[in-house]
Amino acid sequence: MAEQHHELAHVFTDPSQTVNDARGGAARDLNTPYTFPNYTKAEWTEKAAALRQQIRVATGLLPTHEQTPINAQIFGKIEHEDYSVEKVYFEPFPGFFTTGNLYRPKGKTGPFPGIVSPHGHWGRGRLEDIERGSIPGRCINFAKQGYVIFAYDMIGYNDSGKQLEHRFGGEWEGLWGLSAMGLQLQNGIRAIDFLQNLPDVDKERIGCTGASGGGTQTFILTAVDERIKVSAPVNMISATMQGGCLCENAPNLRLEASNLEIGALMAPRPLLLVSATGDWTVKTPTVEYPAIRRIYAHFDAEDKVHQVQVDAEHNYNKQSREAVYAWFAKWLLDAEDTSTFKEVPYEVESDDALLVFSDRDMPAHALKQEEILPAWMKHSEDAIEEHKPINEIEHQTFRKEMGSALQHSLGLHLPNSSEVTLVEPEGAFPTTYQTHYSAQHVVIGRKGIGDVIPAVLFRTEPLVGHDPVVVIVHPEGKEKLIDSETGKPVPIITDLLSSDRKVLIIDVFGTGEHSKYERSEDINYFTTYNRTTAALRVQDILTALLYFSTRGDVSEVSLIGIGEAGLWALLAAGFTNIKNVVVDAAQFDNKNDDVYLETLPIPSLRKVGDFRTAGTLIAPRNLIIHNIGDVFDTAWIEEVYQNIGAEQHLLVRNEIMSDAEIAGRIAEL
């Protein structure tokens, strides 16, 4: 028997006893080639809904802030024979400004279609007028053709540069769902509001077009705002390059997705892909366009997607613009013959005539760059507080809305039991019997993912059907729950076994038997394409829990999180139906962003309500939070439990609970 004990201990002491987890390989980045899956219509319908939600969370749109007046100001009108141009600024949220120019037709009868026009990374922003691309040129021609078009600054360009720099944002902002991409998306959404409120704009006919970074803004805006009826992202959608600027790479944006899927969210609305032979869209006619067209085929809408390739370098030149003129004329002007929509000569105004603040100061209440995050945090906290449930009906609404937001912040996949495997690895030690219980080395994983969760399953002998299961997670892996000398489990395990419970101890990502992974998180835009280690650990706990909680032969499931693993466990538990949750808060300061960045650097976590949301999702089930010290604030969770009449199911302790007390509590619950 002692030899068998030693064999069990060997699992944790031999450095060669490791597993290969596919998630530990090289990290995906913006240049990683992407293969578009062959989605069925049902698969696409599910993917599209999830991806839209993923984009909303990644760009800080959830939970929604209070909608405030945009306070649009239009002035400095310059009139020409068949069009006019004016200066505009408005506020997507108080103190943050969108700046640009409004071009309108003259001599035609409205209401007219409206176009939002993001410019991309041209050296002079919306003022750029060169052969390779002209923002004023396309706006003037659109106005002459019968559109109202608004060209607005990317953040940090021209007038916007008076408020903040273009490469705005970092990890701290990311915790709160604030990013350069998110701010630019706010600009785009409120630009639609602005156009729809103009008396000469037909609010049902809104289009969007831009090139390069403006192409990214175009397909992001069309993905989340269905008021865009026609779209033309130029020189951007690619299977091999996803966007090279901070403003195109919001954290969590492209987990299991690429710009192909984001672009395809336009379906079945009319979409034109304009590509170039001289950049990363060179394969659009044979790769990206056919992939997106397959999605349109699911809606019998192949006629609403089209591609044009221009033999040129990266551009939005005259030939590209004329392709867009024709496409917009077909769908927004109902033109039968679009061949007449050619570019005519134009003359661009001086910079001073176009710049909004060339002859006036920004409004006195304009936020300085360093004031934007605090203001955003205040709006976000107000939004979370507005969502706090005060009764059971509101609690159910919260679970649906904020549960989804937290899920996408964590990048969680919620597998059912049929999608999870539990196997004894080849060459593993034999089942080890110890008087009245056995220990079996197993590996848990999700089918088709390549994740590997090493585990040991303890159970009483003889087996009793429908035994309760307790999952225990230690921050340093399951070896800390085994005596390395004797191979015997620590007392909390034997205590639980004595109450006729199975016990599963696991190594979450990067702990215990996991091999040292190769990926580095210190690369540009890592979190845009990859989950952080902390998020993967939450996923592993969830995967293990769902394996048991969705089975019919397990009576109940409980979870114990020890030390820092208590934080991961608290974030995971609300996405299951497990009965009991006992977590060590590890005296984590859950109001301190610096502590989150050190321990839980998960994008948008603070924005979507962090542990407040996690605890609310667990309610009204049994929840014990101990070792909160004087820093882990549980007031929100306690209030929610009281509001829904479940306060008897919540226990909060300042001090750390002993293993014996935890095991006893689980046995009683």
Legacy VTK file of the C-alpha trace (Angstrom):
# vtk DataFile Version 3.0
C-alpha trace
ASCII
DATASET POLYDATA
POINTS 669 float
0.000 0.000 0.000
2.844 2.388 0.799
4.242 1.770 -2.677
0.927 2.807 -4.152
0.994 5.948 -2.022
4.419 6.771 -3.373
3.190 6.211 -6.912
0.455 8.792 -6.374
2.955 11.272 -5.018
5.207 10.657 -8.028
2.692 12.415 -10.268
3.490 15.702 -8.589
7.230 15.414 -8.045
8.517 14.130 -11.386
9.206 17.102 -13.720
8.576 14.857 -16.731
4.973 14.330 -15.627
3.541 17.118 -17.765
0.814 17.556 -20.341
0.698 19.516 -23.562
-2.108 22.037 -23.756
-2.809 23.515 -27.194
-3.454 26.868 -25.567
0.162 27.019 -24.446
1.564 27.307 -27.969
2.543 30.446 -29.827
0.102 33.276 -29.322
-2.090 34.410 -32.190
-1.464 37.959 -33.428
-2.742 40.363 -36.040
-0.737 38.643 -38.800
-1.670 35.052 -37.986
-3.347 33.556 -41.111
-6.975 32.788 -40.463
-9.151 30.143 -42.104
-12.826 31.014 -42.299
-14.944 28.092 -41.039
-17.575 26.617 -43.330
-20.525 27.729 -41.213
-23.943 26.198 -41.666
-26.804 28.677 -41.384
-27.610 27.476 -37.861
-23.954 27.723 -36.821
-23.683 31.200 -38.309
-26.847 32.400 -36.588
-25.399 31.325 -33.237
-21.938 32.700 -34.038
-23.268 36.047 -35.250
-25.271 36.677 -32.095
-22.321 35.763 -29.869
-19.856 37.796 -31.923
-21.992 40.933 -31.833
-22.108 40.618 -28.059
-18.357 40.002 -27.977
-17.786 43.212 -29.955
-20.095 45.205 -27.685
-18.242 44.071 -24.566
-14.807 44.497 -26.183
-15.580 48.092 -27.156
-17.189 49.122 -23.878
-20.786 49.305 -25.067
-22.043 47.041 -22.255
-23.471 47.834 -19.849
-24.865 50.832 -21.688
-24.283 54.297 -20.303
-27.145 56.710 -19.942
-27.912 58.213 -23.351
-27.145 61.922 -23.153
-27.933 64.751 -25.610
-25.214 65.150 -28.238
-25.515 68.962 -28.201
-24.584 69.239 -31.865
-23.165 72.514 -33.112
-23.161 73.250 -36.881
-21.535 76.434 -38.150
-19.096 78.003 -40.617
-21.166 77.164 -43.687
-19.511 77.539 -47.098
-21.862 77.348 -50.067
-21.021 76.223 -53.584
-23.247 75.874 -56.612
-24.374 72.304 -55.901
-23.168 71.519 -52.380
-22.263 73.106 -49.055
-19.787 72.254 -46.310
-20.055 73.082 -42.610
-18.141 72.553 -39.387
-19.593 70.254 -36.745
-18.918 69.097 -33.220
-21.040 67.120 -30.793
-20.694 65.041 -27.623
-21.028 61.231 -27.676
-20.873 61.514 -23.890
-20.425 64.665 -21.781
-17.072 66.314 -22.321
-15.917 64.012 -25.144
-16.180 65.508 -28.629
-16.660 64.266 -32.164
-15.396 66.773 -34.717
-15.788 66.930 -38.475
-17.407 68.380 -41.567
-20.919 68.059 -42.937
-21.351 68.071 -46.725
-24.864 68.596 -48.128
-26.423 68.740 -51.611
-27.816 71.941 -53.073
-30.336 72.188 -55.866
-31.867 68.768 -55.081
-34.971 67.792 -53.136
-34.564 65.772 -49.955
-34.715 64.010 -47.667
-31.381 62.533 -48.713
-29.514 59.390 -47.738
-26.883 59.981 -45.070
-23.320 58.656 -45.009
-20.944 58.422 -42.054
-17.371 58.677 -43.285
-14.442 57.626 -41.026
-11.103 58.508 -42.614
-8.390 56.057 -41.545
-4.666 56.606 -40.971
-3.988 59.241 -43.594
-1.271 61.694 -42.610
-3.691 64.626 -42.597
-6.736 62.715 -41.478
-10.042 63.929 -42.877
-8.209 66.775 -44.653
-6.092 64.422 -46.798
-6.377 65.111 -50.534
-3.830 63.151 -52.550
-4.059 60.870 -55.550
-3.953 57.738 -53.390
-6.899 58.946 -51.342
-9.009 62.038 -50.782
-11.541 62.338 -47.995
-12.833 65.771 -49.104
-12.914 64.507 -52.697
-15.270 61.653 -51.928
-17.418 63.804 -49.632
-17.842 66.548 -52.247
-18.746 64.017 -54.924
-21.188 62.202 -52.647
-22.855 65.544 -51.834
-23.097 66.401 -55.535
-24.736 63.004 -56.139
-27.427 63.640 -53.530
-26.175 62.498 -50.114
-25.629 64.228 -46.785
-22.213 63.010 -45.649
-20.399 63.536 -42.372
-16.600 63.147 -42.332
-15.297 62.977 -38.774
-11.915 62.779 -37.088
-10.414 59.590 -35.783
-9.388 60.311 -32.202
-6.181 62.298 -31.949
-6.387 63.669 -35.510
-6.882 67.341 -36.400
-9.526 68.864 -34.087
-9.784 65.709 -31.983
-6.046 65.999 -31.347
-6.759 69.002 -29.169
-8.405 66.630 -26.698
-6.382 63.394 -26.794
-3.710 61.541 -28.732
-4.492 58.854 -31.260
-2.813 55.938 -29.477
-4.987 56.391 -26.425
-5.475 53.629 -23.890
-3.674 50.769 -22.221
-4.213 47.981 -19.690
-5.775 50.245 -17.083
-8.305 51.629 -19.566
-8.829 48.082 -20.833
-10.097 46.928 -17.428
-12.915 49.417 -17.886
-13.676 48.545 -21.515
-12.222 51.849 -22.669
-10.074 51.873 -25.801
-9.244 53.911 -28.858
-11.464 51.602 -30.909
-14.279 51.988 -28.410
-14.105 55.772 -28.482
-14.113 55.749 -32.286
-17.096 53.424 -32.266
-18.851 55.886 -29.948
-18.101 58.559 -32.554
-19.637 56.425 -35.283
-22.774 55.474 -33.361
-23.474 59.049 -32.333
-22.658 60.240 -35.874
-25.618 58.130 -37.021
-27.720 59.803 -34.324
-26.511 63.176 -35.583
-27.413 62.457 -39.214
-30.785 60.960 -38.364
-31.721 64.100 -36.447
-31.094 66.346 -39.455
-34.336 67.340 -41.212
-32.863 66.774 -44.681
-31.691 63.196 -43.986
-33.793 60.072 -44.571
-33.064 58.131 -41.368
-33.863 54.814 -43.083
-31.123 55.293 -45.694
-27.757 55.459 -43.902
-24.483 54.182 -45.357
-20.898 53.976 -44.166
-17.556 53.849 -45.951
-13.897 54.329 -45.098
-10.520 52.896 -46.047
-7.731 51.223 -44.079
-8.303 52.122 -40.414
-11.471 53.818 -41.627
-12.407 50.480 -43.192
-12.021 48.883 -39.773
-14.269 51.540 -38.276
-16.759 50.875 -41.070
-17.169 47.159 -40.492
-17.112 47.478 -36.696
-19.879 50.083 -36.844
-21.967 48.070 -39.303
-21.544 44.963 -37.133
-23.187 46.482 -34.062
-25.503 49.113 -35.547
-28.116 47.852 -37.976
-29.095 51.402 -38.876
-26.273 51.160 -41.418
-28.083 49.893 -44.511
-25.193 49.876 -47.010
-21.493 49.445 -46.269
-18.196 49.670 -48.167
-15.050 48.951 -46.130
-12.102 49.645 -48.434
-8.719 47.861 -48.410
-9.103 46.266 -45.022
-10.943 42.946 -44.616
-8.242 40.286 -44.815
-7.574 36.746 -43.642
-3.900 37.565 -43.073
-3.752 41.058 -41.480
-6.336 42.270 -39.023
-5.304 45.883 -38.422
-1.983 47.338 -37.366
-2.980 50.122 -34.988
-4.077 50.272 -31.379
-7.362 51.793 -32.569
-8.123 48.592 -34.521
-7.314 46.130 -31.739
-9.676 46.370 -28.788
-9.007 43.690 -26.143
-11.073 40.494 -26.601
-12.242 41.635 -30.049
-11.027 38.702 -32.141
-11.156 35.682 -29.838
-11.987 32.782 -32.201
-12.860 35.324 -34.887
-11.355 37.566 -37.532
-12.339 40.519 -39.662
-13.987 38.047 -42.038
-16.629 37.170 -39.463
-16.983 40.788 -38.371
-17.448 41.876 -41.977
-19.955 39.084 -42.588
-22.141 40.448 -39.774
-23.356 42.920 -42.411
-25.334 40.085 -44.045
-27.853 40.315 -45.580
-27.452 44.109 -45.941
-25.586 45.310 -49.070
-21.804 45.061 -48.665
-19.064 46.035 -51.107
-15.495 44.819 -50.585
-12.956 47.030 -52.331
-9.453 45.556 -52.367
-6.033 46.308 -53.856
-3.322 44.230 -55.503
-0.669 46.074 -53.519
-1.652 45.313 -49.925
-2.998 42.577 -47.651
-6.321 42.477 -49.555
-4.660 41.063 -52.664
-6.477 37.719 -52.248
-9.916 39.203 -51.621
-11.415 37.928 -54.927
-10.391 34.333 -54.179
-10.330 34.121 -50.363
-12.201 36.755 -48.366
-15.006 37.520 -50.822
-16.012 33.865 -51.411
-15.969 33.235 -47.649
-18.293 36.146 -46.880
-20.432 35.342 -49.902
-21.140 31.914 -48.381
-22.756 33.683 -45.437
-24.867 35.814 -47.771
-25.955 32.608 -49.521
-27.564 31.449 -46.280
-29.898 34.452 -46.629
-30.418 34.057 -50.410
-28.727 37.448 -50.697
-25.694 36.811 -52.927
-26.728 39.810 -55.031
-26.141 42.047 -52.011
-22.428 41.334 -51.684
-19.905 42.336 -54.336
-16.174 42.845 -54.696
-13.994 45.134 -56.790
-10.210 44.938 -56.894
-8.024 47.862 -57.959
-4.510 47.402 -59.314
-2.820 49.799 -56.909
-1.113 50.098 -53.568
-3.064 50.565 -50.347
-5.567 53.262 -51.298
-8.954 54.893 -51.574
-8.175 56.365 -54.977
-10.505 57.585 -57.703
-11.101 54.101 -59.109
-11.956 52.743 -55.664
-14.186 55.716 -54.908
-16.084 55.288 -58.154
-16.778 51.651 -57.308
-18.295 52.812 -54.038
-20.289 55.598 -55.742
-21.895 53.007 -58.010
-22.648 50.607 -55.145
-24.230 53.269 -52.974
-26.233 54.628 -55.891
-27.689 51.183 -56.521
-28.842 50.618 -52.966
-29.411 54.105 -51.528
-30.575 56.024 -54.613
-32.304 53.121 -56.388
-30.336 53.989 -59.522
-30.903 51.571 -62.392
-27.822 52.759 -64.286
-24.921 53.205 -61.881
-22.330 53.703 -64.610
-23.003 57.453 -64.637
-21.833 57.913 -61.054
-18.307 58.994 -61.889
-16.126 61.385 -60.002
-16.220 64.983 -61.197
-13.514 67.593 -60.590
-13.618 69.175 -57.167
-11.831 71.868 -55.199
-10.988 71.380 -51.551
-11.382 74.175 -49.019
-8.430 75.493 -47.044
-7.539 73.759 -43.795
-8.806 76.697 -41.739
-12.126 76.564 -43.556
-12.549 72.886 -42.582
-10.978 72.686 -39.140
-13.640 73.038 -36.451
-11.512 74.863 -33.926
-9.370 76.912 -36.278
-10.926 80.132 -35.024
-12.448 79.141 -31.680
-11.482 77.269 -28.558
-12.822 73.881 -27.588
-15.735 74.149 -25.128
-14.574 74.873 -21.603
-16.003 71.604 -20.275
-14.029 69.469 -22.746
-12.266 66.667 -20.898
-8.490 66.604 -20.927
-6.950 63.277 -21.905
-6.180 62.329 -18.318
-9.786 63.094 -17.352
-11.406 60.762 -19.885
-10.864 57.505 -17.979
-12.160 58.842 -14.632
-15.246 60.210 -16.399
-15.761 56.876 -18.185
-15.363 54.993 -14.917
-18.010 57.189 -13.305
-20.451 56.562 -16.186
-19.692 52.832 -15.993
-20.239 52.649 -12.232
-23.525 54.516 -12.627
-24.574 52.009 -15.285
-23.690 49.030 -13.068
-25.551 50.545 -10.141
-28.577 51.069 -12.379
-28.545 47.329 -13.156
-28.437 46.184 -9.514
-31.466 43.912 -9.053
-33.911 44.872 -6.318
-36.232 41.886 -6.768
-36.319 38.430 -8.338
-37.628 39.652 -11.722
-34.802 42.160 -12.031
-32.390 39.465 -10.895
-33.377 37.262 -13.822
-32.912 40.187 -16.210
-29.510 40.893 -14.670
-28.457 37.267 -15.085
-29.283 37.399 -18.771
-27.781 40.792 -19.600
-24.833 41.093 -17.249
-24.109 37.379 -17.231
-23.544 37.608 -20.960
-21.325 40.660 -20.486
-19.161 38.931 -17.866
-18.977 35.793 -19.996
-17.558 37.766 -22.923
-15.168 39.719 -20.712
-13.755 36.386 -19.534
-13.968 34.870 -23.028
-15.778 31.846 -21.618
-17.099 28.877 -23.564
-19.949 27.074 -21.798
-19.677 23.427 -22.868
-22.253 20.784 -22.027
-21.210 17.381 -20.716
-21.150 15.851 -24.212
-18.537 18.412 -25.276
-16.228 17.577 -22.360
-14.084 14.457 -22.138
-12.698 12.806 -19.019
-10.135 10.100 -19.678
-7.394 8.265 -17.827
-4.213 9.153 -19.724
-2.210 6.392 -21.358
0.594 5.247 -19.077
-0.930 6.856 -16.005
-0.558 5.135 -12.646
-3.225 2.569 -11.835
-6.150 3.380 -9.612
-4.811 3.502 -6.053
-6.971 2.141 -3.255
-6.522 3.412 0.254
-8.718 1.620 2.804
-12.105 3.119 1.933
-11.375 5.335 -1.084
-9.599 5.318 -4.425
-7.712 7.915 -6.437
-7.718 7.995 -10.208
-5.516 10.206 -12.373
-7.682 11.685 -15.164
-7.520 14.425 -17.785
-10.438 16.706 -18.648
-10.736 18.635 -21.900
-13.167 20.049 -24.443
-13.599 18.258 -27.746
-11.867 20.025 -30.612
-10.156 22.609 -28.371
-6.962 20.873 -27.305
-7.140 22.069 -23.718
-5.881 19.703 -21.027
-6.893 19.827 -17.374
-4.984 17.223 -15.319
-6.972 16.025 -12.329
-7.249 13.394 -9.618
-10.671 12.003 -8.806
-11.110 10.597 -5.305
-14.107 8.450 -4.514
-15.320 6.179 -1.784
-15.337 2.400 -2.071
-17.634 0.738 -2.762
-19.120 3.259 -5.218
-22.554 4.665 -4.505
-24.628 5.944 -7.429
-25.327 9.659 -7.872
-22.691 10.725 -5.384
-22.237 14.474 -4.814
-18.985 15.884 -6.260
-16.756 18.575 -4.783
-14.237 20.317 -7.043
-11.254 21.857 -5.227
-8.835 24.313 -6.830
-5.496 25.381 -5.364
-3.541 28.278 -6.923
-0.355 26.176 -7.066
-2.025 23.092 -8.461
-3.345 19.838 -7.076
0.053 18.719 -5.770
-0.484 21.105 -2.843
-3.469 18.958 -1.864
-1.366 15.771 -1.668
1.294 14.927 0.885
4.378 14.442 -1.289
5.908 11.982 1.190
2.953 9.684 1.802
0.829 10.311 -1.271
-2.175 10.830 0.992
-4.634 13.655 0.317
-4.890 16.527 2.786
-7.565 16.265 5.498
-10.156 18.432 3.710
-10.344 15.746 1.019
-10.651 12.813 3.416
-13.259 14.744 5.426
-15.348 15.249 2.295
-14.917 11.612 1.296
-16.186 10.633 4.722
-19.448 12.429 3.935
-19.873 10.228 0.832
-18.718 12.805 -1.675
-16.406 12.400 -4.639
-13.608 14.958 -4.751
-11.928 16.268 -7.889
-8.717 18.285 -7.651
-7.440 19.960 -10.813
-4.470 21.734 -12.347
-5.776 24.823 -14.100
-3.826 26.359 -16.965
-0.169 26.976 -16.154
-0.150 25.110 -12.829
0.856 21.625 -11.708
1.254 19.154 -14.546
0.963 21.767 -17.257
4.131 21.983 -19.309
5.781 25.368 -19.517
3.915 27.056 -22.294
5.644 28.891 -25.119
3.324 31.805 -25.652
4.264 35.263 -24.475
1.629 37.708 -23.293
4.040 40.577 -23.854
3.272 41.123 -27.537
1.346 43.871 -29.268
-2.414 43.488 -28.928
-2.078 40.120 -27.178
-5.502 40.345 -25.562
-7.216 41.158 -28.865
-6.527 37.604 -30.065
-5.786 35.583 -26.909
-7.177 35.095 -23.432
-5.004 35.981 -20.489
-3.735 33.225 -18.224
-6.165 34.339 -15.522
-9.116 34.013 -17.910
-7.985 30.534 -19.008
-7.884 29.446 -15.378
-11.471 30.571 -14.911
-12.371 28.577 -18.033
-10.716 25.429 -16.694
-12.688 25.610 -13.454
-15.875 26.143 -15.439
-15.109 23.234 -17.775
-14.557 20.862 -14.858
-17.732 22.033 -13.126
-19.877 21.717 -16.237
-18.622 18.192 -16.886
-20.307 17.104 -13.663
-23.159 19.609 -13.281
-24.684 18.750 -16.683
-24.597 14.979 -16.074
-27.595 13.039 -14.864
-25.631 10.686 -12.598
-24.347 13.354 -10.163
-26.714 14.559 -7.458
-25.015 17.873 -6.736
-21.762 19.732 -7.335
-19.866 22.005 -4.956
-16.799 24.176 -5.511
-14.000 25.162 -3.152
-11.452 27.775 -4.194
-8.336 28.115 -2.030
-6.219 31.280 -1.874
-6.068 33.168 -5.159
-7.938 30.295 -6.793
-10.948 31.463 -4.804
-11.079 34.528 -7.059
-11.020 32.384 -10.205
-13.676 30.135 -8.692
-15.950 33.051 -7.824
-15.784 34.285 -11.428
-16.578 30.816 -12.807
-19.316 29.560 -10.502
-22.170 31.774 -11.693
-22.209 30.128 -15.118
-23.203 26.766 -13.616
-26.055 25.342 -11.568
-23.804 23.989 -8.822
-25.263 23.954 -5.338
-22.490 25.244 -3.054
-19.622 27.682 -3.576
-16.919 28.310 -0.975
-14.234 30.805 -1.972
-11.234 32.340 -0.310
-11.205 36.060 -1.189
-7.467 36.092 -0.411
-7.888 39.609 1.019
-8.048 40.864 -2.557
-8.718 44.600 -2.809
-11.588 44.460 -5.290
-11.796 48.234 -5.659
-8.144 48.724 -6.590
-7.374 48.626 -10.318
-3.650 48.165 -9.700
-4.396 44.925 -7.862
-6.552 43.692 -10.737
-3.753 44.434 -13.213
-1.304 42.481 -11.073
-3.532 39.476 -10.386
-6.509 39.473 -12.779
-5.609 41.489 -15.905
-8.833 40.561 -17.686
-10.147 43.095 -20.241
-13.445 44.825 -19.390
-13.693 42.990 -16.063
-14.286 46.184 -14.090
-16.635 47.535 -16.761
-18.962 44.531 -16.528
-19.153 44.572 -12.742
-16.260 42.289 -11.696
-17.037 40.263 -8.531
-20.303 42.129 -7.990
-21.681 40.612 -11.159
-20.075 37.234 -10.404
-21.665 37.039 -6.959
-25.045 38.154 -8.304
-24.964 35.330 -10.860
-24.430 32.769 -8.077
-27.389 34.040 -6.040
-29.594 32.586 -4.604
-27.448 29.463 -4.224
-25.228 28.777 -1.225
-22.191 31.067 -1.264
-19.477 31.388 1.370
-16.852 34.115 0.933
-14.149 34.062 3.602
-10.811 35.774 4.227
-12.122 39.105 2.939
-10.065 41.004 5.524
-10.960 44.670 5.408
-10.453 45.053 1.647
-12.695 42.648 -0.310
-15.988 44.529 -0.421
-19.031 42.235 -0.365
-21.671 44.938 0.259
-23.155 44.690 -3.258
-23.442 40.877 -3.102
-24.963 40.988 0.364
-27.525 43.561 -0.771
-28.525 41.446 -3.777
-29.008 38.341 -1.618
-31.209 40.415 0.699
-33.174 41.932 -2.197
-34.151 38.508 -3.518
-34.842 37.009 -0.086
-31.846 34.672 -0.066
-29.686 36.180 2.682
-29.702 32.859 4.559
-27.716 31.330 1.676
-24.813 33.802 1.947
-22.057 33.697 4.552
-19.255 36.287 4.644
-16.240 35.948 6.938
-13.446 38.448 7.495
-11.064 35.738 8.654
-9.907 32.642 6.786
-11.901 29.492 7.451
-10.183 26.262 8.418
-10.278 23.274 6.083
-12.222 21.323 8.666
-14.878 24.016 8.919
-15.175 24.241 5.126
-15.631 20.487 4.820
-18.184 20.593 7.622
-20.129 23.391 5.982
-20.237 21.520 2.667
-21.500 18.403 4.451
-24.269 20.433 6.137
-25.467 22.350 3.072
LINES 1 670
669 0 1 2 3 4 5 6 7 8 9 10 11 12 13 14 15 16 17 18 19 20 21 22 23 24 25 26 27 28 29 30 31 32 33 34 35 36 37 38 39 40 41 42 43 44 45 46 47 48 49 50 51 52 53 54 55 56 57 58 59 60 61 62 63 64 65 66 67 68 69 70 71 72 73 74 75 76 77 78 79 80 81 82 83 84 85 86 87 88 89 90 91 92 93 94 95 96 97 98 99 100 101 102 103 104 105 106 107 108 109 110 111 112 113 114 115 116 117 118 119 120 121 122 123 124 125 126 127 128 129 130 131 132 133 134 135 136 137 138 139 140 141 142 143 144 145 146 147 148 149 150 151 152 153 154 155 156 157 158 159 160 161 162 163 164 165 166 167 168 169 170 171 172 173 174 175 176 177 178 179 180 181 182 183 184 185 186 187 188 189 190 191 192 193 194 195 196 197 198 199 200 201 202 203 204 205 206 207 208 209 210 211 212 213 214 215 216 217 218 219 220 221 222 223 224 225 226 227 228 229 230 231 232 233 234 235 236 237 238 239 240 241 242 243 244 245 246 247 248 249 250 251 252 253 254 255 256 257 258 259 260 261 262 263 264 265 266 267 268 269 270 271 272 273 274 275 276 277 278 279 280 281 282 283 284 285 286 287 288 289 290 291 292 293 294 295 296 297 298 299 300 301 302 303 304 305 306 307 308 309 310 311 312 313 314 315 316 317 318 319 320 321 322 323 324 325 326 327 328 329 330 331 332 333 334 335 336 337 338 339 340 341 342 343 344 345 346 347 348 349 350 351 352 353 354 355 356 357 358 359 360 361 362 363 364 365 366 367 368 369 370 371 372 373 374 375 376 377 378 379 380 381 382 383 384 385 386 387 388 389 390 391 392 393 394 395 396 397 398 399 400 401 402 403 404 405 406 407 408 409 410 411 412 413 414 415 416 417 418 419 420 421 422 423 424 425 426 427 428 429 430 431 432 433 434 435 436 437 438 439 440 441 442 443 444 445 446 447 448 449 450 451 452 453 454 455 456 457 458 459 460 461 462 463 464 465 466 467 468 469 470 471 472 473 474 475 476 477 478 479 480 481 482 483 484 485 486 487 488 489 490 491 492 493 494 495 496 497 498 499 500 501 502 503 504 505 506 507 508 509 510 511 512 513 514 515 516 517 518 519 520 521 522 523 524 525 526 527 528 529 530 531 532 533 534 535 536 537 538 539 540 541 542 543 544 545 546 547 548 549 550 551 552 553 554 555 556 557 558 559 560 561 562 563 564 565 566 567 568 569 570 571 572 573 574 575 576 577 578 579 580 581 582 583 584 585 586 587 588 589 590 591 592 593 594 595 596 597 598 599 600 601 602 603 604 605 606 607 608 609 610 611 612 613 614 615 616 617 618 619 620 621 622 623 624 625 626 627 628 629 630 631 632 633 634 635 636 637 638 639 640 641 642 643 644 645 646 647 648 649 650 651 652 653 654 655 656 657 658 659 660 661 662 663 664 665 666 667 668
